[in-house]
């Protein structure tokens, strides 16, 4: 039997705009599988695209893929589907993509959700918050100098103890186009700050030592609705129900 509260939530979800789940580096739309299932059960229209060169679009991997390519992916999806009042949920690197896309699609958006994501100011790149030694080590293992090889699942907080999810990630993670990390984001800050913004910060463990300081600076304007989640960086894998509930709250 459905409670009145559940019925009300389903009704709200049914009239909300679509939810677009955007994955981070090395991943694909597949990583949102369980979160998408939960959201659809709540009545949401959910899209989980794979960015060019990754996931279901890995066959398009090319040396020319950069941040602008992935921004075009997100803008193209939202425009071609003629979305209105969409909620964009961005994980990790996808915070760069969503933030840079806002200036082109803000009239189609109802809000943004950043899941343990980087939120650039105008002119910043992913390397802005990456330790130089880490960059040097990463470049040394980059395939053909243009694709960054995926780290082990443990880097995302999913260790051997969670063997099912760890093996799932290991099978699916793809080399990431390196140029996406070097390109500086072009951000319309005024438009970004005009939209409702929610940030979910994963705390167990911290994914990137530079991320907390970066987020603290971005949240100084106090325009973000903040949530802490006791989960690793890939919370959509380990805590899909909690992530889905937090996203659902934004639509209500």
QUIRADA-V505340 format. One record per run of one state. SS is the DSSP state (a for helix, b for strand, c for the rest). FROM is the first residue (numbers start at 0). LEN is the number of residues. Records with the same first field share a line. If there is no record, write none. Layout:
# QUIRADA-V505340
SS=FROM-LEN, FROM-LEN
This chain:
# QUIRADA-V505340
c=0-3, 15-3, 22-6, 41-4, 47-7, 60-6, 80-5, 91-2, 115-10, 129-2, 140-2, 143-3, 148-4, 156-6, 172-3, 177-1, 182-6, 194-2, 202-8, 221-2, 229-5, 238-1, 251-1
a=3-12, 28-13, 54-6, 66-14, 93-15, 125-4, 131-9, 152-4, 162-10, 178-4, 188-6, 210-11, 234-4, 239-12
b=18-4, 45-2, 85-6, 108-7, 142-1, 146-2, 175-2, 196-6, 223-6
